[in-house]
């Protein structure tokens, strides 16, 4: 996570990038409610109930129909269809800890359509997105992974 977000949980700290606001950081128990996993068919499911994950109703700062996600060093993916600037960010899902990858996911009925490196808090580089590509490959899925801009004019595919 970029150092400039270190004080985002203190609404009164002069270095808080969201003055007067406090960004939520999830506890390990709260994070578990956001964990998703790949089943044997390559479908993405919610760990809490096994239902297919879907981002069609999701909203992020960069587009509708997407979820924000982080992946820890063990390959666990945590995702949220809710992204609220100054309140709930990638750092919320990670509890403020380092991540192996971060960005956005577009998922329709469990099938990952694409991922992006869109995370202002972590600003993942291609090496971090390669971690995600590796996790996808381990689970038999190969959706395109885009740079920060995503699949729009000027966006660049990092892994296809």
N, C-alpha and C positions, 0 to 999 in steps of 0.2 A: 504494500500500500504506500502511496506517495506520502512523504512526511507532512505535507501541507494539510492532511486530513487527521493528523494526530489528535487534535483537540476538538473534533467534530461532535463529541458527546457532551461537551461542556458549553451550554448555551451562553454563558457569561465570559468565556475565555476570549481575550482580544484576538487570538489567532484562529478562532473557529471560522472556517470558510462559509458557514451558514449562520450568520449572527442571529442570536436570539433563539436558535433552534438546537435540538439535540437529536443526533442521528442514533437510531436504535442499533444496538449490537446484541445479537442473539446469543443465548447461553447454549451449551452443547445439547441440552434437551430440546430447546426451541429449534435449533438447527436441524435436528433429526426429523422434525415435522416437514422440513423442506427437502429432505434427501430424496433423490430419484436414482433409479438403477435400470440397467438393461436386462430384460428377460432373455431367455434362450432363443427367442425369435428376433432379437435386436430391437424390440419395442421398449421405449422408455416408460417406466412406471413409477408411481409414487410409493415410497417405502412404507408410508404410514398405513396404506390400505390396499396396495397392489393395483390400484386403478391406473388406466392408461393416462399418461401425462399429455396435456394439450395446452398450447399457448395462445389459441385463437382469441381468447378474451383478455390476454395479457397486454400490459402497457409498459413501455419503458420510455426513458427520456429521448430515445432515438427512433422509436417506431412502435406502431401497434402490432398486435399479434405476436409479440415476442416476450420472453421472460429473461430476467437477468440470472446469471449463474456464476458460481465459483466452483473450482475443483481443488480439493486438498491434495497433499502429497501422496496419499494412499489411493487416489483415483475416485474418491467419493465426490459425487456431484450434488450440489445444493442449488435449487432453483426457486424463483418466485415470479409469479405473474404480476406482482405489484412492485413498482419502483416509484418512489416519491422523493424528488429532490429535497434535500435538507432533512429527510426523515428516515427513509429506507433505501439503502444502497447495497452495492456489492460487499462493502465492508460490514454491513449488517449480517449478511449471510455467513461471512467468514468470522464473525465475532471480532473483527479488527486484526485477525492474524494473517500471516503470509499465505499465499495460495500458489498452486501449481499452474492454474489457468483461470481466466475470468472473461466474461463478455455477455453475449446474448445468445439465446437459443430460439429457433422457430421450430415448433413441434406440432404436428397435426395427427391426432389420434394415435399417439405413441411413436410416430415415425419422425425422426429428426430430419427436417428439411435443410437446415443450414445452421451454422454458428457464426458469430462475429467476435472480434476482439474489442467490442465497444464497452469499455470500462474506464471511466475517468479516474476512479480511485486507484486502480491497479495498472492501467495502461500496459497490458501484456504485449510483449514483443513476440516475434515469430517463434522463439524457443519455447515460450510458455504455451503458445497455441499448438506447438508440436506435441506437448504433453497431452492436450485434449485429443489431437489426432491419433495419438497412440492408444488412448483409452477407447476411442471410437473403434479403432482397428481390432483391439483385443475383444471387442464385443460384436465384431462382424458388421459394423456399419461404417459407411464412408461418405457422409454428407460433406458438401463443400464447407470450408472454414474461410471466412473473409476477414479482411483487415477491419479497422475501427469503423469505416464507412458502411460496411456491409454490401449487400447485392444491389447497389444503386450505381448510376453513372459516376465514374471516378473511383468506385470501390475496386479493390484488388483481391483476387482469391489468393489465399496463402497455401491452402491444401485443397485439392479437389479429388 
